[in-house]
Amino acid sequence: MWLPIVLFLVVYFFIATELVDKTIAALIGAGLVIGLHLIGYEEALHAIDLNVLFLLIGMMVVVNTLTDTGVFEWLAIKLARLARGNGLVIAVLFMVLTAFLSAWLDNVTTVILMAPITILLCQLLELPATPILIMEAVFSNIGGTSTLVGDPPNILIGSQTHLSFNDFLLCLGPPVLIMMVVLLTFMALVMRRSVRTHEHTRKRVEQSRPEKAILQPAVLKKALAVFALILAGFFGGRLLNIEPGIIALAGAMLMVLVCRKDVHHALAHVEWNTILFFSGLFMMIAALEHHHVFEKMGELILHACGGNLMATVFTILWFSAIASAIVDNIPLVMAMIPLVKGIIPIFAQQMGIEDAELVKVHIAEPLLWALALGACLGGNGTLVGASANVVISQIANRNNCRITFWSFTKWGFPFMIASLLIAHLYLYLRYFMVH
């Protein structure tokens, strides 16, 4: 059990310090866990989440095709004119838009769409792009927390516990709205000087003509028609039980075909180092899962809380958050759900509650919401805490806006702590204050 933990920590050290490129570190780590027989090769391959990778590849091809038409430049100029060149207004507007889109799409799709517009807008207004891009990743994770479809941990919890879309929206929507208001205010105070625009920049924005940005109007019409089909597929796929990854990949190829693009050119613009980084990371985390590391941690939590429901709820909230900042939250949640489901009847018996609805409201919900809030919000703690963080850093690095492990953590970690404090207070007021 200890060897995969030590290997993971060594690889994590190289990722965090950036002494070695994170893709190289993750793939060498994956090679070691397989080479040392800490996990079988077939099992390691099975652990790679192809849904995530297909979604990434598909949406990168889609965005690259749309970029060639000039639509992102057009959007950037339109938004700059709408905000009259005010950098702070644009920053706040982008965070609200990112959080809203993440609630209905998923975090990765949202940041892949938002990042190009943000980079162009920052160039246009002469603003620092790096902190705004980091904040977009942070707000995409916060927005995704509020719905069943917004973040993979929520999809897993919903599918294995029969909690409905409305349950998520009504129970997690309110704390997310409070977080948005508090954290947007905090962000505005911290960034107000750095996003200040100059008079000559504002004049240039007023005189700009957004229609000049569209380079391929005929291709754009076809691309937008296919993009609308992809978005419809994302929403309809939830009902038909079709994963978003395959919709994105098939939709991307349809867009290449309809727009008569060269498939080699389209695939050359995929961030393959990001795809390989995730593949390596999935295999390393699978080795931890194979040796029951997450289960052992969960059992330690339950033992430490000694049968106290409130202590268990808050420990699950903070443990899942800290763990999600270090490892991917999907395997963590997969390991934690059976543990949480297993202790629900124990607490029900201890508290003398037999009615199924009362058990759901007073015991199951606080435990499961703590897991969902911790796993989703914890992703903001570090660069590797959530898929959206890694994706936005690769897009930023390709556009000369360098996001390092520590530059992300410097912004993301305080926002993670602030959002968790709000989640902690919300769970206390909702479920424990009356007792």
DRENFIZA-862203 format. One record per residue (C-alpha): residue number from 1; residue in one letter; y, x, z. Coordinates in nm, 2 decimals. Example, Ala and Ser with C-alpha at 12.3 -4.5 7.8 and 13.67 -1.06 7.14 Angstrom:
# DRENFIZA-862203
R num residu      v      u      w
R   1      A  -0.45   1.23   0.78
R   2      S  -0.11   1.37   0.71
***
This chain:
# DRENFIZA-862203
R num residu      v      u      w
R   1      M   0.00   0.00   0.00
R   2      W   0.24   0.28   0.08
R   3      L   0.21   0.48  -0.24
R   4      P   0.36   0.21  -0.47
R   5      I   0.64   0.16  -0.22
R   6      V   0.72   0.54  -0.21
R   7      L   0.70   0.55  -0.60
R   8      F   0.93   0.25  -0.63
R   9      L   1.18   0.41  -0.39
R  10      V   1.18   0.74  -0.57
R  11      V   1.24   0.56  -0.91
R  12      Y   1.51   0.35  -0.74
R  13      F   1.68   0.67  -0.61
R  14      F   1.71   0.80  -0.97
R  15      I   1.83   0.46  -1.10
R  16      A   2.10   0.44  -0.83
R  17      T   2.22   0.80  -0.85
R  18      E   2.20   0.80  -1.23
R  19      L   2.06   1.15  -1.23
R  20      V   1.82   1.02  -1.50
R  21      D   1.89   0.74  -1.74
R  22      K   1.75   0.42  -1.58
R  23      T   1.53   0.33  -1.88
R  24      I   1.36   0.67  -1.86
R  25      A   1.32   0.64  -1.48
R  26      A   1.17   0.29  -1.50
R  27      L   0.92   0.38  -1.78
R  28      I   0.80   0.70  -1.61
R  29      G   0.76   0.50  -1.29
R  30      A   0.55   0.24  -1.48
R  31      G   0.34   0.52  -1.63
R  32      L   0.28   0.66  -1.28
R  33      V   0.17   0.33  -1.12
R  34      I  -0.08   0.27  -1.41
R  35      G  -0.19   0.64  -1.43
R  36      L  -0.26   0.65  -1.05
R  37      H  -0.45   0.33  -1.08
R  38      L  -0.22   0.14  -0.85
R  39      I  -0.24  -0.15  -1.09
R  40      G  -0.47  -0.21  -1.39
R  41      Y  -0.31  -0.16  -1.74
R  42      E  -0.39  -0.52  -1.84
R  43      E  -0.25  -0.66  -1.52
R  44      A   0.07  -0.44  -1.57
R  45      L   0.11  -0.57  -1.92
R  46      H   0.06  -0.93  -1.81
R  47      A   0.34  -0.88  -1.55
R  48      I   0.60  -0.82  -1.82
R  49      D   0.80  -1.14  -1.85
R  50      L   0.81  -1.19  -2.22
R  51      N   1.02  -1.50  -2.18
R  52      V   1.30  -1.29  -2.04
R  53      L   1.25  -1.02  -2.31
R  54      F   1.24  -1.28  -2.60
R  55      L   1.55  -1.45  -2.46
R  56      L   1.73  -1.11  -2.46
R  57      I   1.62  -1.01  -2.81
R  58      G   1.70  -1.35  -2.96
R  59      M   2.04  -1.39  -2.80
R  60      M   2.14  -1.03  -2.89
R  61      V   2.06  -1.10  -3.26
R  62      V   2.25  -1.43  -3.25
R  63      V   2.56  -1.27  -3.09
R  64      N   2.55  -0.98  -3.34
R  65      T   2.53  -1.23  -3.63
R  66      L   2.83  -1.43  -3.49
R  67      T   3.02  -1.11  -3.42
R  68      D   3.02  -1.02  -3.79
R  69      T   3.20  -1.34  -3.88
R  70      G   3.50  -1.26  -3.65
R  71      V   3.45  -1.58  -3.44
R  72      F   3.48  -1.38  -3.11
R  73      E   3.81  -1.23  -3.22
R  74      W   3.93  -1.58  -3.31
R  75      L   3.83  -1.71  -2.96
R  76      A   3.99  -1.41  -2.78
R  77      I   4.32  -1.47  -2.95
R  78      K   4.31  -1.84  -2.90
R  79      L   4.24  -1.80  -2.52
R  80      A   4.51  -1.53  -2.49
R  81      R   4.76  -1.77  -2.65
R  82      L   4.65  -2.06  -2.43
R  83      A   4.71  -1.85  -2.12
R  84      R   5.04  -1.71  -2.27
R  85      G   4.91  -1.36  -2.22
R  86      N   4.88  -1.39  -1.84
R  87      G   4.59  -1.16  -1.74
R  88      L   4.52  -1.33  -1.40
R  89      V   4.50  -1.68  -1.55
R  90      I   4.26  -1.54  -1.82
R  91      A   4.04  -1.37  -1.55
R  92      V   4.02  -1.69  -1.34
R  93      L   3.96  -1.90  -1.65
R  94      F   3.67  -1.67  -1.77
R  95      M   3.50  -1.68  -1.43
R  96      V   3.51  -2.06  -1.41
R  97      L   3.38  -2.08  -1.77
R  98      T   3.10  -1.82  -1.70
R  99      A   2.99  -2.01  -1.38
R 100      F   2.99  -2.34  -1.56
R 101      L   2.79  -2.22  -1.86
R 102      S   2.54  -2.04  -1.63
R 103      A   2.46  -2.37  -1.45
R 104      W   2.35  -2.53  -1.77
R 105      L   2.22  -2.24  -1.98
R 106      D   2.09  -1.93  -1.80
R 107      N   2.27  -1.62  -1.67
R 108      V   2.15  -1.38  -1.95
R 109      T   2.25  -1.61  -2.24
R 110      T   2.59  -1.67  -2.07
R 111      V   2.68  -1.31  -2.03
R 112      I   2.56  -1.21  -2.38
R 113      L   2.80  -1.48  -2.51
R 114      M   3.09  -1.40  -2.28
R 115      A   3.09  -1.02  -2.29
R 116      P   3.21  -0.97  -2.65
R 117      I   3.50  -1.21  -2.61
R 118      T   3.60  -1.05  -2.28
R 119      I   3.60  -0.70  -2.42
R 120      L   3.81  -0.80  -2.72
R 121      L   4.06  -0.99  -2.50
R 122      C   4.09  -0.69  -2.26
R 123      Q   4.17  -0.47  -2.57
R 124      L   4.42  -0.72  -2.70
R 125      L   4.60  -0.75  -2.36
R 126      E   4.55  -0.39  -2.26
R 127      L   4.36  -0.49  -1.94
R 128      P   4.08  -0.29  -1.76
R 129      A   3.75  -0.45  -1.89
R 130      T   3.51  -0.31  -1.64
R 131      P   3.60  -0.51  -1.33
R 132      I   3.63  -0.83  -1.53
R 133      L   3.29  -0.78  -1.68
R 134      I   3.13  -0.71  -1.34
R 135      M   3.29  -1.02  -1.20
R 136      E   3.15  -1.22  -1.49
R 137      A   2.80  -1.11  -1.40
R 138      V   2.87  -1.20  -1.04
R 139      F   3.00  -1.55  -1.12
R 140      S   2.71  -1.61  -1.37
R 141      N   2.47  -1.55  -1.08
R 142      I   2.67  -1.78  -0.85
R 143      G   2.70  -2.06  -1.11
R 144      G   2.33  -2.03  -1.20
R 145      T   2.24  -2.10  -0.83
R 146      S   2.37  -2.46  -0.85
R 147      T   2.11  -2.62  -1.08
R 148      L   1.73  -2.63  -1.14
R 149      V   1.77  -2.46  -1.48
R 150      G   2.05  -2.21  -1.40
R 151      D   1.84  -1.93  -1.25
R 152      P   1.46  -1.84  -1.28
R 153      P   1.40  -1.85  -0.90
R 154      N   1.52  -2.22  -0.90
R 155      I   1.29  -2.30  -1.20
R 156      L   1.00  -2.15  -1.00
R 157      I   1.09  -2.33  -0.68
R 158      G   1.14  -2.66  -0.87
R 159      S   0.81  -2.64  -1.06
R 160      Q   0.60  -2.55  -0.75
R 161      T   0.76  -2.79  -0.49
R 162      H   0.84  -3.10  -0.69
R 163      L   1.21  -3.08  -0.61
R 164      S   1.41  -3.26  -0.89
R 165      F   1.71  -3.16  -1.09
R 166      N   1.92  -3.39  -0.88
R 167      D   1.79  -3.24  -0.56
R 168      F   1.92  -2.90  -0.67
R 169      L   2.25  -3.03  -0.80
R 170      L   2.33  -3.24  -0.49
R 171      C   2.21  -2.98  -0.23
R 172      L   2.32  -2.65  -0.39
R 173      G   2.62  -2.78  -0.59
R 174      P   2.85  -2.82  -0.28
R 175      P   2.80  -2.47  -0.14
R 176      V   2.84  -2.32  -0.49
R 177      L   3.17  -2.51  -0.54
R 178      I   3.30  -2.38  -0.20
R 179      M   3.19  -2.02  -0.30
R 180      M   3.37  -2.05  -0.63
R 181      V   3.70  -2.15  -0.46
R 182      V   3.68  -1.88  -0.19
R 183      L   3.56  -1.60  -0.42
R 184      L   3.81  -1.68  -0.70
R 185      T   4.09  -1.66  -0.44
R 186      F   3.95  -1.33  -0.31
R 187      M   3.92  -1.20  -0.67
R 188      A   4.27  -1.30  -0.76
R 189      L   4.41  -1.12  -0.46
R 190      V   4.21  -0.80  -0.53
R 191      M   4.27  -0.79  -0.91
R 192      R   4.63  -0.93  -0.93
R 193      R   4.79  -0.59  -0.99
R 194      S   4.53  -0.45  -1.23
R 195      V   4.54  -0.75  -1.46
R 196      R   4.91  -0.77  -1.50
R 197      T   5.02  -0.77  -1.86
R 198      H   5.33  -0.61  -2.02
R 199      E   5.61  -0.80  -2.19
R 200      H   5.54  -0.64  -2.53
R 201      T   5.17  -0.74  -2.50
R 202      R   5.26  -1.10  -2.43
R 203      K   5.50  -1.10  -2.73
R 204      R   5.23  -0.96  -2.96
R 205      V   4.99  -1.24  -2.84
R 206      E   5.25  -1.51  -2.92
R 207      Q   5.30  -1.37  -3.27
R 208      S   4.93  -1.33  -3.35
R 209      R   4.75  -1.56  -3.59
R 210      P   4.39  -1.64  -3.48
R 211      E   4.28  -1.78  -3.82
R 212      K   4.32  -1.43  -3.97
R 213      A   4.03  -1.31  -3.75
R 214      I   3.76  -1.52  -3.93
R 215      L   3.61  -1.28  -4.19
R 216      Q   3.32  -1.48  -4.32
R 217      P   3.40  -1.86  -4.29
R 218      A   3.09  -1.97  -4.50
R 219      V   2.85  -1.76  -4.29
R 220      L   3.02  -1.88  -3.97
R 221      K   2.96  -2.25  -4.05
R 222      K   2.59  -2.18  -4.11
R 223      A   2.56  -1.96  -3.80
R 224      L   2.73  -2.22  -3.58
R 225      A   2.50  -2.49  -3.71
R 226      V   2.19  -2.28  -3.61
R 227      F   2.35  -2.19  -3.28
R 228      A   2.40  -2.56  -3.20
R 229      L   2.02  -2.61  -3.27
R 230      I   1.94  -2.32  -3.03
R 231      L   2.15  -2.48  -2.76
R 232      A   1.99  -2.82  -2.82
R 233      G   1.65  -2.64  -2.80
R 234      F   1.74  -2.49  -2.46
R 235      F   1.82  -2.84  -2.32
R 236      G   1.54  -3.02  -2.50
R 237      G   1.29  -2.74  -2.42
R 238      R   1.31  -2.81  -2.05
R 239      L   1.18  -3.16  -2.12
R 240      L   0.92  -3.05  -2.37
R 241      N   0.81  -2.76  -2.15
R 242      I   0.90  -2.49  -2.41
R 243      E   1.03  -2.17  -2.27
R 244      P   1.39  -2.07  -2.37
R 245      G   1.27  -1.72  -2.48
R 246      I   1.07  -1.85  -2.78
R 247      I   1.35  -2.09  -2.87
R 248      A   1.60  -1.80  -2.87
R 249      L   1.38  -1.57  -3.07
R 250      A   1.28  -1.84  -3.33
R 251      G   1.65  -1.95  -3.35
R 252      A   1.77  -1.60  -3.41
R 253      M   1.53  -1.54  -3.70
R 254      L   1.63  -1.88  -3.84
R 255      M   2.00  -1.77  -3.82
R 256      V   1.91  -1.44  -4.00
R 257      L   1.74  -1.63  -4.27
R 258      V   2.00  -1.90  -4.32
R 259      C   2.29  -1.65  -4.31
R 260      R   2.11  -1.42  -4.55
R 261      K   2.14  -1.12  -4.31
R 262      D   1.93  -0.81  -4.33
R 263      V   1.66  -0.84  -4.06
R 264      H   1.65  -0.45  -4.01
R 265      H   2.03  -0.45  -3.95
R 266      A   2.00  -0.75  -3.71
R 267      L   1.72  -0.59  -3.50
R 268      A   1.90  -0.24  -3.50
R 269      H   2.17  -0.40  -3.29
R 270      V   1.93  -0.52  -3.01
R 271      E   1.98  -0.32  -2.69
R 272      W   1.62  -0.18  -2.70
R 273      N   1.68   0.05  -2.40
R 274      T   1.75  -0.27  -2.19
R 275      I   1.43  -0.43  -2.31
R 276      L   1.23  -0.12  -2.22
R 277      F   1.40  -0.09  -1.88
R 278      F   1.30  -0.44  -1.79
R 279      S   0.94  -0.37  -1.92
R 280      G   0.91  -0.07  -1.69
R 281      L   1.07  -0.25  -1.39
R 282      F   0.84  -0.55  -1.43
R 283      M   0.53  -0.32  -1.42
R 284      M   0.65  -0.13  -1.12
R 285      I   0.72  -0.45  -0.93
R 286      A   0.38  -0.58  -1.03
R 287      A   0.22  -0.28  -0.85
R 288      L   0.41  -0.39  -0.53
R 289      E   0.29  -0.74  -0.58
R 290      H  -0.07  -0.63  -0.65
R 291      H  -0.07  -0.45  -0.31
R 292      H   0.07  -0.77  -0.14
R 293      V   0.39  -0.59  -0.03
R 294      F   0.60  -0.91  -0.06
R 295      E   0.34  -1.12   0.12
R 296      K   0.32  -0.87   0.41
R 297      M   0.70  -0.87   0.44
R 298      G   0.70  -1.26   0.44
R 299      E   0.43  -1.26   0.71
R 300      L   0.64  -1.02   0.92
R 301      I   0.94  -1.25   0.90
R 302      L   0.74  -1.55   1.01
R 303      H   0.59  -1.35   1.30
R 304      A   0.93  -1.21   1.41
R 305      C   1.08  -1.56   1.41
R 306      G   0.82  -1.69   1.66
R 307      G   0.81  -2.05   1.54
R 308      N   1.19  -2.11   1.55
R 309      L   1.28  -2.31   1.24
R 310      M   1.65  -2.22   1.24
R 311      A   1.57  -1.85   1.29
R 312      T   1.31  -1.87   1.01
R 313      V   1.56  -2.04   0.76
R 314      F   1.83  -1.78   0.82
R 315      T   1.59  -1.48   0.81
R 316      I   1.45  -1.61   0.47
R 317      L   1.80  -1.64   0.34
R 318      W   1.91  -1.29   0.43
R 319      F   1.57  -1.12   0.36
R 320      S   1.54  -1.28   0.01
R 321      A   1.90  -1.18  -0.06
R 322      I   1.86  -0.81   0.04
R 323      A   1.52  -0.79  -0.13
R 324      S   1.66  -0.95  -0.45
R 325      A   1.94  -0.69  -0.46
R 326      I   1.67  -0.42  -0.47
R 327      V   1.39  -0.57  -0.68
R 328      D   1.38  -0.85  -0.94
R 329      N   1.39  -1.19  -0.77
R 330      I   1.12  -1.35  -0.98
R 331      P   0.81  -1.18  -0.83
R 332      L   0.98  -1.20  -0.49
R 333      V   1.02  -1.58  -0.51
R 334      M   0.66  -1.62  -0.65
R 335      A   0.53  -1.44  -0.35
R 336      M   0.75  -1.63  -0.10
R 337      I   0.69  -1.98  -0.22
R 338      P   0.32  -2.01  -0.10
R 339      L   0.43  -1.86   0.24
R 340      V   0.71  -2.11   0.28
R 341      K   0.48  -2.40   0.17
R 342      G   0.22  -2.28   0.41
R 343      I   0.45  -2.29   0.72
R 344      I   0.60  -2.64   0.64
R 345      P   0.30  -2.83   0.79
R 346      I   0.30  -2.59   1.09
R 347      F   0.66  -2.67   1.17
R 348      A   0.59  -3.04   1.11
R 349      Q   0.31  -3.04   1.36
R 350      Q   0.51  -2.84   1.61
R 351      M   0.81  -3.08   1.58
R 352      G   0.59  -3.39   1.58
R 353      I   0.71  -3.52   1.24
R 354      E   0.45  -3.71   1.04
R 355      D   0.66  -3.90   0.78
R 356      A   0.65  -3.71   0.45
R 357      E   1.01  -3.79   0.36
R 358      L   1.14  -3.66   0.70
R 359      V   0.93  -3.35   0.67
R 360      K   1.09  -3.29   0.32
R 361      V   1.45  -3.34   0.45
R 362      H   1.43  -3.17   0.79
R 363      I   1.18  -2.88   0.72
R 364      A   1.10  -2.82   0.36
R 365      E   1.45  -2.84   0.22
R 366      P   1.63  -2.60   0.46
R 367      L   1.35  -2.34   0.40
R 368      L   1.34  -2.38   0.02
R 369      W   1.72  -2.39  -0.01
R 370      A   1.74  -2.07   0.20
R 371      L   1.50  -1.90  -0.04
R 372      A   1.68  -2.03  -0.35
R 373      L   2.03  -1.93  -0.22
R 374      G   1.91  -1.59  -0.10
R 375      A   1.72  -1.50  -0.42
R 376      C   1.99  -1.61  -0.66
R 377      L   2.30  -1.48  -0.47
R 378      G   2.13  -1.16  -0.37
R 379      G   2.12  -1.05  -0.73
R 380      N   2.49  -0.97  -0.70
R 381      G   2.42  -0.69  -0.45
R 382      T   2.34  -0.41  -0.70
R 383      L   2.33  -0.34  -1.07
R 384      V   1.95  -0.40  -1.09
R 385      G   1.96  -0.71  -0.87
R 386      A   1.98  -0.96  -1.17
R 387      S   1.90  -0.95  -1.54
R 388      A   2.26  -1.05  -1.62
R 389      N   2.40  -0.74  -1.44
R 390      V   2.18  -0.50  -1.64
R 391      V   2.26  -0.68  -1.97
R 392      I   2.64  -0.68  -1.92
R 393      S   2.63  -0.31  -1.81
R 394      Q   2.45  -0.21  -2.14
R 395      I   2.70  -0.42  -2.35
R 396      A   2.99  -0.26  -2.16
R 397      N   2.85   0.09  -2.20
R 398      R   2.81   0.04  -2.57
R 399      N   3.18  -0.06  -2.59
R 400      N   3.31   0.24  -2.39
R 401      C   3.36   0.04  -2.07
R 402      R   3.13   0.23  -1.84
R 403      I   2.96   0.03  -1.56
R 404      T   2.76   0.26  -1.33
R 405      F   2.52   0.15  -1.05
R 406      W   2.78   0.23  -0.79
R 407      S   3.08   0.08  -0.97
R 408      F   2.89  -0.25  -0.99
R 409      T   2.78  -0.23  -0.63
R 410      K   3.13  -0.16  -0.51
R 411      W   3.24  -0.50  -0.66
R 412      G   2.92  -0.70  -0.63
R 413      F   2.80  -0.62  -0.28
R 414      P   3.11  -0.76  -0.09
R 415      F   3.09  -1.08  -0.31
R 416      M   2.72  -1.11  -0.23
R 417      I   2.79  -1.09   0.15
R 418      A   3.08  -1.34   0.13
R 419      S   2.87  -1.59  -0.07
R 420      L   2.58  -1.55   0.17
R 421      L   2.80  -1.61   0.47
R 422      I   2.92  -1.94   0.31
R 423      A   2.55  -2.03   0.23
R 424      H   2.45  -1.95   0.60
R 425      L   2.73  -2.17   0.73
R 426      Y   2.64  -2.45   0.49
R 427      L   2.28  -2.45   0.59
R 428      Y   2.37  -2.45   0.96
R 429      L   2.62  -2.74   0.93
R 430      R   2.39  -2.94   0.71
R 431      Y   2.06  -2.90   0.89
R 432      F   2.11  -2.76   1.24
R 433      M   2.45  -2.86   1.39
R 434      V   2.34  -3.20   1.50
R 435      H   2.04  -3.06   1.70
***
